[in-house]
Amino acid sequence: MRLSDVECECGALYRCAESETLEGEPGNLQCASCGRIVEAWQTRNRRVYRCMLTPDRSYPVVTPPPAP
Ligand SMILES: [Zn+2]
């Protein structure tokens, strides 16, 4: 089982688990937030994606307070 992280242009983060033993089929990952094709593959290994972070749940960028 290989793990890797894939990030969509919209900021959503997916964790990919690719099995080296189970058989799957070529396909692609469509972002659940923006609908873009984040990743496409031609291998026949089984892949499972889990959404780790959606853009609306990510932390906002906090600006540091001004120096005294
Ligand atoms: Zn997206």
N, CA, C, O and the ligand as a Tripos MOL2 file, in Angstrom:
@<TRIPOS>MOLECULE
protein
  273   271    69     0     0
PROTEIN
NO_CHARGES

@<TRIPOS>ATOM
      1 N           0.8460   -1.1970    0.0000 N.3       1 MET1
      2 CA          0.0000    0.0000    0.0000 C.3       1 MET1
      3 C           0.8810    1.2470    0.0000 C.2       1 MET1
      4 O           1.7200    1.4390    0.8790 O.2       1 MET1
      5 N           0.6670    2.0790   -1.0020 N.am      2 ARG2
      6 CA          1.4450    3.3160   -1.0720 C.3       2 ARG2
      7 C           0.5330    4.4830   -0.7770 C.2       2 ARG2
      8 O          -0.5910    4.5500   -1.2730 O.2       2 ARG2
      9 N           1.0190    5.3950    0.0280 N.am      3 LEU3
     10 CA          0.2380    6.5780    0.3750 C.3       3 LEU3
     11 C           0.8640    7.8070   -0.2450 C.2       3 LEU3
     12 O           2.0850    7.9640   -0.2620 O.2       3 LEU3
     13 N           0.0110    8.6710   -0.7520 N.am      4 SER4
     14 CA          0.5220    9.9340   -1.2580 C.3       4 SER4
     15 C          -0.5700   10.9820   -1.1030 C.2       4 SER4
     16 O          -1.7520   10.6510   -1.0120 O.2       4 SER4
     17 N          -0.1760   12.2200   -1.0730 N.am      5 ASP5
     18 CA         -1.1350   13.3070   -0.9380 C.3       5 ASP5
     19 C          -1.2740   14.0320   -2.2650 C.2       5 ASP5
     20 O          -0.2940   14.2680   -2.9730 O.2       5 ASP5
     21 N          -2.4930   14.3750   -2.5800 N.am      6 VAL6
     22 CA         -2.7570   15.1060   -3.8080 C.3       6 VAL6
     23 C          -3.5190   16.3700   -3.4390 C.2       6 VAL6
     24 O          -4.4850   16.3240   -2.6770 O.2       6 VAL6
     25 N          -3.0850   17.4790   -3.9750 N.am      7 GLU7
     26 CA         -3.7640   18.7260   -3.6660 C.3       7 GLU7
     27 C          -4.4050   19.2800   -4.9230 C.2       7 GLU7
     28 O          -3.7870   19.3390   -5.9870 O.2       7 GLU7
     29 N          -5.6580   19.6860   -4.7780 N.am      8 CYS8
     30 CA         -6.3640   20.2890   -5.9010 C.3       8 CYS8
     31 C          -6.0290   21.7800   -5.9630 C.2       8 CYS8
     32 O          -5.5730   22.3800   -4.9890 O.2       8 CYS8
     33 N          -6.2720   22.3520   -7.1380 N.am      9 GLU9
     34 CA         -6.0000   23.7830   -7.2950 C.3       9 GLU9
     35 C          -6.8540   24.6430   -6.3760 C.2       9 GLU9
     36 O          -6.4760   25.7680   -6.0500 O.2       9 GLU9
     37 N          -8.0070   24.1220   -5.9540 N.am     10 CYS10
     38 CA         -8.9010   24.9040   -5.0950 C.3      10 CYS10
     39 C          -8.4740   24.8280   -3.6390 C.2      10 CYS10
     40 O          -9.0210   25.5450   -2.8010 O.2      10 CYS10
     41 N          -7.5130   23.9780   -3.3220 N.am     11 GLY11
     42 CA         -7.0320   23.8990   -1.9470 C.3      11 GLY11
     43 C          -7.4620   22.6360   -1.2190 C.2      11 GLY11
     44 O          -7.0150   22.3820   -0.1000 O.2      11 GLY11
     45 N          -8.3190   21.8490   -1.8380 N.am     12 ALA12
     46 CA         -8.7270   20.5960   -1.2100 C.3      12 ALA12
     47 C          -7.5530   19.6240   -1.2330 C.2      12 ALA12
     48 O          -6.7620   19.5970   -2.1760 O.2      12 ALA12
     49 N          -7.4620   18.8340   -0.1800 N.am     13 LEU13
     50 CA         -6.3510   17.9070   -0.0720 C.3      13 LEU13
     51 C          -6.8980   16.4850    0.0190 C.2      13 LEU13
     52 O          -7.8070   16.2070    0.8030 O.2      13 LEU13
     53 N          -6.3450   15.6040   -0.7770 N.am     14 TYR14
     54 CA         -6.7710   14.2090   -0.7780 C.3      14 TYR14
     55 C          -5.6030   13.3110   -0.4710 C.2      14 TYR14
     56 O          -4.4760   13.5560   -0.9000 O.2      14 TYR14
     57 N          -5.8850   12.2710    0.2750 N.am     15 ARG15
     58 CA         -4.8630   11.2570    0.5070 C.3      15 ARG15
     59 C          -5.2030   10.0470   -0.3420 C.2      15 ARG15
     60 O          -6.3150    9.5200   -0.3060 O.2      15 ARG15
     61 N          -4.2230    9.6340   -1.0950 N.am     16 CYS16
     62 CA         -4.4160    8.5000   -1.9880 C.3      16 CYS16
     63 C          -3.7460    7.2740   -1.4160 C.2      16 CYS16
     64 O          -2.5700    7.3180   -1.0540 O.2      16 CYS16
     65 N          -4.4750    6.1820   -1.3310 N.am     17 ALA17
     66 CA         -3.9040    4.9010   -0.9610 C.3      17 ALA17
     67 C          -3.9770    4.0030   -2.1800 C.2      17 ALA17
     68 O          -5.0610    3.6920   -2.6730 O.2      17 ALA17
     69 N          -2.8180    3.5910   -2.6600 N.am     18 GLU18
     70 CA         -2.7760    2.7560   -3.8480 C.3      18 GLU18
     71 C          -2.3170    1.3640   -3.4620 C.2      18 GLU18
     72 O          -1.2430    1.1790   -2.8880 O.2      18 GLU18
     73 N          -3.1400    0.4050   -3.7830 N.am     19 SER19
     74 CA         -2.7930   -0.9790   -3.4800 C.3      19 SER19
     75 C          -1.9500   -1.5640   -4.5980 C.2      19 SER19
     76 O          -2.1870   -1.3030   -5.7780 O.2      19 SER19
     77 N          -0.9600   -2.3600   -4.2100 N.am     20 GLU20
     78 CA         -0.1330   -2.9960   -5.2290 C.3      20 GLU20
     79 C          -0.5980   -4.4170   -5.5130 C.2      20 GLU20
     80 O          -0.0590   -5.0930   -6.3890 O.2      20 GLU20
     81 N          -1.5920   -4.8590   -4.7720 N.am     21 THR21
     82 CA         -2.0390   -6.2390   -4.9570 C.3      21 THR21
     83 C          -3.4760   -6.3310   -5.4690 C.2      21 THR21
     84 O          -3.7980   -7.2200   -6.2580 O.2      21 THR21
     85 N          -4.3390   -5.4150   -5.0230 N.am     22 LEU22
     86 CA         -5.7260   -5.4760   -5.4740 C.3      22 LEU22
     87 C          -5.8540   -4.9030   -6.8790 C.2      22 LEU22
     88 O          -5.1700   -3.9460   -7.2450 O.2      22 LEU22
     89 N          -6.7350   -5.5020   -7.6460 N.am     23 GLU23
     90 CA         -6.8970   -5.0300   -9.0050 C.3      23 GLU23
     91 C          -8.0270   -4.0180   -9.0960 C.2      23 GLU23
     92 O          -9.1120   -4.2100   -8.5480 O.2      23 GLU23
     93 N          -7.7430   -2.9530   -9.7930 N.am     24 GLY24
     94 CA         -8.7520   -1.9280  -10.0220 C.3      24 GLY24
     95 C          -8.8030   -1.6210  -11.4960 C.2      24 GLY24
     96 O          -8.5980   -2.4990  -12.3340 O.2      24 GLY24
     97 N          -9.0740   -0.3850  -11.8050 N.am     25 GLU25
     98 CA         -9.0580   -0.0150  -13.2130 C.3      25 GLU25
     99 C          -8.6800    1.4510  -13.3540 C.2      25 GLU25
    100 O          -8.7990    2.2210  -12.4010 O.2      25 GLU25
    101 N          -8.2190    1.8420  -14.5540 N.am     26 PRO26
    102 CA         -7.8480    3.2430  -14.7590 C.3      26 PRO26
    103 C          -9.0330    4.1570  -14.4960 C.2      26 PRO26
    104 O         -10.1860    3.7820  -14.7090 O.2      26 PRO26
    105 N          -8.7410    5.3220  -14.0450 N.am     27 GLY27
    106 CA         -9.8250    6.2430  -13.7440 C.3      27 GLY27
    107 C          -9.2640    7.6000  -13.4070 C.2      27 GLY27
    108 O          -8.1180    7.9130  -13.7300 O.2      27 GLY27
    109 N         -10.0760    8.4010  -12.7590 N.am     28 ASN28
    110 CA         -9.5890    9.7060  -12.3410 C.3      28 ASN28
    111 C         -10.2950   10.1440  -11.0780 C.2      28 ASN28
    112 O         -11.3650    9.6520  -10.7200 O.2      28 ASN28
    113 N          -9.6520   11.0910  -10.4200 N.am     29 LEU29
    114 CA        -10.2150   11.6360   -9.1890 C.3      29 LEU29
    115 C         -10.7980   13.0020   -9.5030 C.2      29 LEU29
    116 O         -10.1120   13.9050   -9.9820 O.2      29 LEU29
    117 N         -12.0740   13.1200   -9.2210 N.am     30 GLN30
    118 CA        -12.7190   14.4080   -9.4300 C.3      30 GLN30
    119 C         -12.8950   15.0810   -8.0760 C.2      30 GLN30
    120 O         -13.3810   14.4740   -7.1210 O.2      30 GLN30
    121 N         -12.4980   16.3250   -8.0130 N.am     31 CYS31
    122 CA        -12.5770   17.0630   -6.7620 C.3      31 CYS31
    123 C         -14.0360   17.2430   -6.3490 C.2      31 CYS31
    124 O         -14.8790   17.6440   -7.1510 O.2      31 CYS31
    125 N         -14.3170   16.9370   -5.0790 N.am     32 ALA32
    126 CA        -15.6840   17.0430   -4.5900 C.3      32 ALA32
    127 C         -16.0720   18.5040   -4.3640 C.2      32 ALA32
    128 O         -17.2560   18.8250   -4.2610 O.2      32 ALA32
    129 N         -15.0920   19.3720   -4.2870 N.am     33 SER33
    130 CA        -15.3840   20.7780   -4.0050 C.3      33 SER33
    131 C         -15.5990   21.5860   -5.2760 C.2      33 SER33
    132 O         -16.5590   22.3510   -5.3750 O.2      33 SER33
    133 N         -14.7070   21.4190   -6.2500 N.am     34 CYS34
    134 CA        -14.7720   22.2760   -7.4290 C.3      34 CYS34
    135 C         -15.0410   21.4990   -8.7120 C.2      34 CYS34
    136 O         -15.3340   22.1000   -9.7460 O.2      34 CYS34
    137 N         -14.9460   20.1790   -8.6620 N.am     35 GLY35
    138 CA        -15.2730   19.3760   -9.8360 C.3      35 GLY35
    139 C         -14.1460   19.2070  -10.8270 C.2      35 GLY35
    140 O         -14.3260   18.5720  -11.8670 O.2      35 GLY35
    141 N         -12.9900   19.7610  -10.5270 N.am     36 ARG36
    142 CA        -11.8520   19.5690  -11.4220 C.3      36 ARG36
    143 C         -11.3790   18.1150  -11.3660 C.2      36 ARG36
    144 O         -11.6000   17.4120  -10.3800 O.2      36 ARG36
    145 N         -10.7330   17.6860  -12.4310 N.am     37 ILE37
    146 CA        -10.0440   16.3950  -12.3930 C.3      37 ILE37
    147 C          -8.6960   16.6420  -11.7440 C.2      37 ILE37
    148 O          -7.8250   17.3000  -12.3140 O.2      37 ILE37
    149 N          -8.5410   16.1110  -10.5580 N.am     38 VAL38
    150 CA         -7.3170   16.3640   -9.8100 C.3      38 VAL38
    151 C          -6.1970   15.4430  -10.2850 C.2      38 VAL38
    152 O          -5.0430   15.8520  -10.4140 O.2      38 VAL38
    153 N          -6.5630   14.2040  -10.5380 N.am     39 GLU39
    154 CA         -5.5370   13.2400  -10.9140 C.3      39 GLU39
    155 C          -6.1770   12.1570  -11.7740 C.2      39 GLU39
    156 O          -7.3190   11.7580  -11.5490 O.2      39 GLU39
    157 N          -5.4300   11.6970  -12.7490 N.am     40 ALA40
    158 CA         -5.8930   10.5900  -13.5780 C.3      40 ALA40
    159 C          -4.7890    9.5590  -13.6520 C.2      40 ALA40
    160 O          -3.6060    9.9000  -13.6500 O.2      40 ALA40
    161 N          -5.1720    8.3120  -13.7170 N.am     41 TRP41
    162 CA         -4.1640    7.2530  -13.7560 C.3      41 TRP41
    163 C          -4.5690    6.1890  -14.7630 C.2      41 TRP41
    164 O          -5.7430    5.9910  -15.0750 O.2      41 TRP41
    165 N          -3.5370    5.5150  -15.2540 N.am     42 GLN42
    166 CA         -3.7560    4.4660  -16.2520 C.3      42 GLN42
    167 C          -3.4070    3.0880  -15.7110 C.2      42 GLN42
    168 O          -3.5430    2.0860  -16.4120 O.2      42 GLN42
    169 N          -2.9600    3.0420  -14.4660 N.am     43 THR43
    170 CA         -2.5710    1.7550  -13.9070 C.3      43 THR43
    171 C          -3.8040    0.9730  -13.4700 C.2      43 THR43
    172 O          -4.8900    1.5310  -13.3140 O.2      43 THR43
    173 N          -3.6170   -0.3070  -13.2790 N.am     44 ARG44
    174 CA         -4.7330   -1.1450  -12.8880 C.3      44 ARG44
    175 C          -4.7150   -1.4610  -11.4000 C.2      44 ARG44
    176 O          -5.3840   -2.3900  -10.9470 O.2      44 ARG44
    177 N          -3.9610   -0.7010  -10.6560 N.am     45 ASN45
    178 CA         -3.9730   -0.9010   -9.2100 C.3      45 ASN45
    179 C          -5.2030   -0.2310   -8.6140 C.2      45 ASN45
    180 O          -5.6600    0.8050   -9.0970 O.2      45 ASN45
    181 N          -5.7170   -0.8230   -7.5850 N.am     46 ARG46
    182 CA         -6.8580   -0.2570   -6.8880 C.3      46 ARG46
    183 C          -6.4280    1.0020   -6.1370 C.2      46 ARG46
    184 O          -5.4170    1.0060   -5.4340 O.2      46 ARG46
    185 N          -7.2040    2.0590   -6.2960 N.am     47 ARG47
    186 CA         -6.8950    3.2980   -5.5840 C.3      47 ARG47
    187 C          -8.0910    3.7470   -4.7540 C.2      47 ARG47
    188 O          -9.2450    3.6230   -5.1650 O.2      47 ARG47
    189 N          -7.7800    4.2670   -3.5860 N.am     48 VAL48
    190 CA         -8.8270    4.8110   -2.7350 C.3      48 VAL48
    191 C          -8.4010    6.2140   -2.3310 C.2      48 VAL48
    192 O          -7.2570    6.4460   -1.9380 O.2      48 VAL48
    193 N          -9.3290    7.1310   -2.4340 N.am     49 TYR49
    194 CA         -9.0140    8.5070   -2.0370 C.3      49 TYR49
    195 C          -9.8570    8.9050   -0.8460 C.2      49 TYR49
    196 O         -11.0260    8.5390   -0.7260 O.2      49 TYR49
    197 N          -9.2370    9.6510    0.0130 N.am     50 ARG50
    198 CA         -9.9600   10.1870    1.1540 C.3      50 ARG50
    199 C          -9.7080   11.6820    1.1870 C.2      50 ARG50
    200 O          -8.5790   12.1490    1.0360 O.2      50 ARG50
    201 N         -10.7690   12.4050    1.3840 N.am     51 CYS51
    202 CA        -10.6270   13.8560    1.4500 C.3      51 CYS51
    203 C         -10.0970   14.2430    2.8230 C.2      51 CYS51
    204 O         -10.7330   13.9610    3.8390 O.2      51 CYS51
    205 N          -8.9460   14.8830    2.8570 N.am     52 MET52
    206 CA         -8.3380   15.2680    4.1190 C.3      52 MET52
    207 C          -8.7350   16.6880    4.5170 C.2      52 MET52
    208 O          -8.8530   17.0070    5.7000 O.2      52 MET52
    209 N          -8.9340   17.5160    3.5260 N.am     53 LEU53
    210 CA         -9.1630   18.9280    3.8160 C.3      53 LEU53
    211 C          -9.9690   19.5330    2.6700 C.2      53 LEU53
    212 O          -9.6280   19.3720    1.4980 O.2      53 LEU53
    213 N         -11.0180   20.2150    3.0220 N.am     54 THR54
    214 CA        -11.7590   20.9400    1.9910 C.3      54 THR54
    215 C         -11.4240   22.4170    2.1270 C.2      54 THR54
    216 O         -11.1160   22.8790    3.2260 O.2      54 THR54
    217 N         -11.4790   23.1530    1.0470 N.am     55 PRO55
    218 CA        -11.0500   24.5610    1.1030 C.3      55 PRO55
    219 C         -11.8590   25.3910    2.0960 C.2      55 PRO55
    220 O         -11.3240   26.3200    2.7010 O.2      55 PRO55
    221 N         -13.1300   25.0710    2.2710 N.am     56 ASP56
    222 CA        -13.9350   25.8730    3.1940 C.3      56 ASP56
    223 C         -13.6290   25.5500    4.6470 C.2      56 ASP56
    224 O         -14.0050   26.3000    5.5470 O.2      56 ASP56
    225 N         -12.9440   24.4320    4.8760 N.am     57 ARG57
    226 CA        -12.6160   24.0860    6.2580 C.3      57 ARG57
    227 C         -11.1730   24.3810    6.6010 C.2      57 ARG57
    228 O         -10.7580   24.2160    7.7480 O.2      57 ARG57
    229 N         -10.4190   24.8080    5.6360 N.am     58 SER58
    230 CA         -9.0270   25.0930    5.9340 C.3      58 SER58
    231 C          -8.9300   26.3580    6.7910 C.2      58 SER58
    232 O          -9.8290   27.2000    6.8070 O.2      58 SER58
    233 N          -7.8540   26.4510    7.4700 N.am     59 TYR59
    234 CA         -7.6940   27.5980    8.3590 C.3      59 TYR59
    235 C          -7.4670   28.8750    7.5560 C.2      59 TYR59
    236 O          -6.7330   28.8740    6.5670 O.2      59 TYR59
    237 N          -8.0880   29.9380    7.9770 N.am     60 PRO60
    238 CA         -7.8240   31.2060    7.2850 C.3      60 PRO60
    239 C          -6.4120   31.6790    7.5750 C.2      60 PRO60
    240 O          -5.8240   31.3400    8.6020 O.2      60 PRO60
    241 N          -5.8920   32.4500    6.6750 N.am     61 VAL61
    242 CA         -4.5490   32.9970    6.8880 C.3      61 VAL61
    243 C          -4.6550   34.1050    7.9240 C.2      61 VAL61
    244 O          -5.3700   35.0890    7.7330 O.2      61 VAL61
    245 N          -3.9460   33.9340    9.0000 N.am     62 VAL62
    246 CA         -3.9990   34.9240   10.0830 C.3      62 VAL62
    247 C          -2.8280   35.8840    9.9340 C.2      62 VAL62
    248 O          -1.6690   35.4740    9.8590 O.2      62 VAL62
    249 N          -3.1510   37.1390    9.8950 N.am     63 THR63
    250 CA         -2.0700   38.1190    9.8180 C.3      63 THR63
    251 C          -1.5500   38.3910   11.2320 C.2      63 THR63
    252 O          -2.3350   38.5750   12.1620 O.2      63 THR63
    253 N          -0.2710   38.4150   11.3820 N.am     64 PRO64
    254 CA          0.2820   38.6490   12.7200 C.3      64 PRO64
    255 C          -0.0540   40.0590   13.2080 C.2      64 PRO64
    256 O          -0.1640   40.9900   12.4100 O.2      64 PRO64
    257 N          -0.2120   40.2060   14.5000 N.am     65 PRO65
    258 CA         -0.5190   41.5490   15.0380 C.3      65 PRO65
    259 C           0.6470   42.5000   14.7890 C.2      65 PRO65
    260 O           1.7980   42.0710   14.7110 O.2      65 PRO65
    261 N           0.3550   43.7610   14.6670 N.am     66 PRO66
    262 CA          1.4400   44.7200   14.4200 C.3      66 PRO66
    263 C           2.4240   44.7760   15.5890 C.2      66 PRO66
    264 O           2.0440   44.6310   16.7500 O.2      66 PRO66
    265 N           3.6510   44.9820   15.2660 N.am     67 ALA67
    266 CA          4.6660   45.0640   16.3100 C.3      67 ALA67
    267 C           4.4350   46.3100   17.1600 C.2      67 ALA67
    268 O           4.0290   47.3490   16.6400 O.2      67 ALA67
    269 N           4.6900   46.2140   18.4490 N.am     68 PRO68
    270 CA          4.4700   47.3770   19.3220 C.3      68 PRO68
    271 C           5.4460   48.5210   19.0280 C.2      68 PRO68
    272 O           5.3870   49.5650   19.6770 O.2      68 PRO68
    273 ZN        -10.9140   21.2920   -6.1340 Zn       69 ZN69
@<TRIPOS>BOND
     1     1     2 1
     2     2     3 1
     3     3     4 2
     4     3     5 am
     5     5     6 1
     6     6     7 1
     7     7     8 2
     8     7     9 am
     9     9    10 1
    10    10    11 1
    11    11    12 2
    12    11    13 am
    13    13    14 1
    14    14    15 1
    15    15    16 2
    16    15    17 am
    17    17    18 1
    18    18    19 1
    19    19    20 2
    20    19    21 am
    21    21    22 1
    22    22    23 1
    23    23    24 2
    24    23    25 am
    25    25    26 1
    26    26    27 1
    27    27    28 2
    28    27    29 am
    29    29    30 1
    30    30    31 1
    31    31    32 2
    32    31    33 am
    33    33    34 1
    34    34    35 1
    35    35    36 2
    36    35    37 am
    37    37    38 1
    38    38    39 1
    39    39    40 2
    40    39    41 am
    41    41    42 1
    42    42    43 1
    43    43    44 2
    44    43    45 am
    45    45    46 1
    46    46    47 1
    47    47    48 2
    48    47    49 am
    49    49    50 1
    50    50    51 1
    51    51    52 2
    52    51    53 am
    53    53    54 1
    54    54    55 1
    55    55    56 2
    56    55    57 am
    57    57    58 1
    58    58    59 1
    59    59    60 2
    60    59    61 am
    61    61    62 1
    62    62    63 1
    63    63    64 2
    64    63    65 am
    65    65    66 1
    66    66    67 1
    67    67    68 2
    68    67    69 am
    69    69    70 1
    70    70    71 1
    71    71    72 2
    72    71    73 am
    73    73    74 1
    74    74    75 1
    75    75    76 2
    76    75    77 am
    77    77    78 1
    78    78    79 1
    79    79    80 2
    80    79    81 am
    81    81    82 1
    82    82    83 1
    83    83    84 2
    84    83    85 am
    85    85    86 1
    86    86    87 1
    87    87    88 2
    88    87    89 am
    89    89    90 1
    90    90    91 1
    91    91    92 2
    92    91    93 am
    93    93    94 1
    94    94    95 1
    95    95    96 2
    96    95    97 am
    97    97    98 1
    98    98    99 1
    99    99   100 2
   100    99   101 am
   101   101   102 1
   102   102   103 1
   103   103   104 2
   104   103   105 am
   105   105   106 1
   106   106   107 1
   107   107   108 2
   108   107   109 am
   109   109   110 1
   110   110   111 1
   111   111   112 2
   112   111   113 am
   113   113   114 1
   114   114   115 1
   115   115   116 2
   116   115   117 am
   117   117   118 1
   118   118   119 1
   119   119   120 2
   120   119   121 am
   121   121   122 1
   122   122   123 1
   123   123   124 2
   124   123   125 am
   125   125   126 1
   126   126   127 1
   127   127   128 2
   128   127   129 am
   129   129   130 1
   130   130   131 1
   131   131   132 2
   132   131   133 am
   133   133   134 1
   134   134   135 1
   135   135   136 2
   136   135   137 am
   137   137   138 1
   138   138   139 1
   139   139   140 2
   140   139   141 am
   141   141   142 1
   142   142   143 1
   143   143   144 2
   144   143   145 am
   145   145   146 1
   146   146   147 1
   147   147   148 2
   148   147   149 am
   149   149   150 1
   150   150   151 1
   151   151   152 2
   152   151   153 am
   153   153   154 1
   154   154   155 1
   155   155   156 2
   156   155   157 am
   157   157   158 1
   158   158   159 1
   159   159   160 2
   160   159   161 am
   161   161   162 1
   162   162   163 1
   163   163   164 2
   164   163   165 am
   165   165   166 1
   166   166   167 1
   167   167   168 2
   168   167   169 am
   169   169   170 1
   170   170   171 1
   171   171   172 2
   172   171   173 am
   173   173   174 1
   174   174   175 1
   175   175   176 2
   176   175   177 am
   177   177   178 1
   178   178   179 1
   179   179   180 2
   180   179   181 am
   181   181   182 1
   182   182   183 1
   183   183   184 2
   184   183   185 am
   185   185   186 1
   186   186   187 1
   187   187   188 2
   188   187   189 am
   189   189   190 1
   190   190   191 1
   191   191   192 2
   192   191   193 am
   193   193   194 1
   194   194   195 1
   195   195   196 2
   196   195   197 am
   197   197   198 1
   198   198   199 1
   199   199   200 2
   200   199   201 am
   201   201   202 1
   202   202   203 1
   203   203   204 2
   204   203   205 am
   205   205   206 1
   206   206   207 1
   207   207   208 2
   208   207   209 am
   209   209   210 1
   210   210   211 1
   211   211   212 2
   212   211   213 am
   213   213   214 1
   214   214   215 1
   215   215   216 2
   216   215   217 am
   217   217   218 1
   218   218   219 1
   219   219   220 2
   220   219   221 am
   221   221   222 1
   222   222   223 1
   223   223   224 2
   224   223   225 am
   225   225   226 1
   226   226   227 1
   227   227   228 2
   228   227   229 am
   229   229   230 1
   230   230   231 1
   231   231   232 2
   232   231   233 am
   233   233   234 1
   234   234   235 1
   235   235   236 2
   236   235   237 am
   237   237   238 1
   238   238   239 1
   239   239   240 2
   240   239   241 am
   241   241   242 1
   242   242   243 1
   243   243   244 2
   244   243   245 am
   245   245   246 1
   246   246   247 1
   247   247   248 2
   248   247   249 am
   249   249   250 1
   250   250   251 1
   251   251   252 2
   252   251   253 am
   253   253   254 1
   254   254   255 1
   255   255   256 2
   256   255   257 am
   257   257   258 1
   258   258   259 1
   259   259   260 2
   260   259   261 am
   261   261   262 1
   262   262   263 1
   263   263   264 2
   264   263   265 am
   265   265   266 1
   266   266   267 1
   267   267   268 2
   268   267   269 am
   269   269   270 1
   270   270   271 1
   271   271   272 2
@<TRIPOS>SUBSTRUCTURE
     1 MET1         2 RESIDUE 1 A MET
     2 ARG2         6 RESIDUE 1 A ARG
     3 LEU3        10 RESIDUE 1 A LEU
     4 SER4        14 RESIDUE 1 A SER
     5 ASP5        18 RESIDUE 1 A ASP
     6 VAL6        22 RESIDUE 1 A VAL
     7 GLU7        26 RESIDUE 1 A GLU
     8 CYS8        30 RESIDUE 1 A CYS
     9 GLU9        34 RESIDUE 1 A GLU
    10 CYS10       38 RESIDUE 1 A CYS
    11 GLY11       42 RESIDUE 1 A GLY
    12 ALA12       46 RESIDUE 1 A ALA
    13 LEU13       50 RESIDUE 1 A LEU
    14 TYR14       54 RESIDUE 1 A TYR
    15 ARG15       58 RESIDUE 1 A ARG
    16 CYS16       62 RESIDUE 1 A CYS
    17 ALA17       66 RESIDUE 1 A ALA
    18 GLU18       70 RESIDUE 1 A GLU
    19 SER19       74 RESIDUE 1 A SER
    20 GLU20       78 RESIDUE 1 A GLU
    21 THR21       82 RESIDUE 1 A THR
    22 LEU22       86 RESIDUE 1 A LEU
    23 GLU23       90 RESIDUE 1 A GLU
    24 GLY24       94 RESIDUE 1 A GLY
    25 GLU25       98 RESIDUE 1 A GLU
    26 PRO26      102 RESIDUE 1 A PRO
    27 GLY27      106 RESIDUE 1 A GLY
    28 ASN28      110 RESIDUE 1 A ASN
    29 LEU29      114 RESIDUE 1 A LEU
    30 GLN30      118 RESIDUE 1 A GLN
    31 CYS31      122 RESIDUE 1 A CYS
    32 ALA32      126 RESIDUE 1 A ALA
    33 SER33      130 RESIDUE 1 A SER
    34 CYS34      134 RESIDUE 1 A CYS
    35 GLY35      138 RESIDUE 1 A GLY
    36 ARG36      142 RESIDUE 1 A ARG
    37 ILE37      146 RESIDUE 1 A ILE
    38 VAL38      150 RESIDUE 1 A VAL
    39 GLU39      154 RESIDUE 1 A GLU
    40 ALA40      158 RESIDUE 1 A ALA
    41 TRP41      162 RESIDUE 1 A TRP
    42 GLN42      166 RESIDUE 1 A GLN
    43 THR43      170 RESIDUE 1 A THR
    44 ARG44      174 RESIDUE 1 A ARG
    45 ASN45      178 RESIDUE 1 A ASN
    46 ARG46      182 RESIDUE 1 A ARG
    47 ARG47      186 RESIDUE 1 A ARG
    48 VAL48      190 RESIDUE 1 A VAL
    49 TYR49      194 RESIDUE 1 A TYR
    50 ARG50      198 RESIDUE 1 A ARG
    51 CYS51      202 RESIDUE 1 A CYS
    52 MET52      206 RESIDUE 1 A MET
    53 LEU53      210 RESIDUE 1 A LEU
    54 THR54      214 RESIDUE 1 A THR
    55 PRO55      218 RESIDUE 1 A PRO
    56 ASP56      222 RESIDUE 1 A ASP
    57 ARG57      226 RESIDUE 1 A ARG
    58 SER58      230 RESIDUE 1 A SER
    59 TYR59      234 RESIDUE 1 A TYR
    60 PRO60      238 RESIDUE 1 A PRO
    61 VAL61      242 RESIDUE 1 A VAL
    62 VAL62      246 RESIDUE 1 A VAL
    63 THR63      250 RESIDUE 1 A THR
    64 PRO64      254 RESIDUE 1 A PRO
    65 PRO65      258 RESIDUE 1 A PRO
    66 PRO66      262 RESIDUE 1 A PRO
    67 ALA67      266 RESIDUE 1 A ALA
    68 PRO68      270 RESIDUE 1 A PRO
    69 ZN69       273 GROUP 0 **** ****
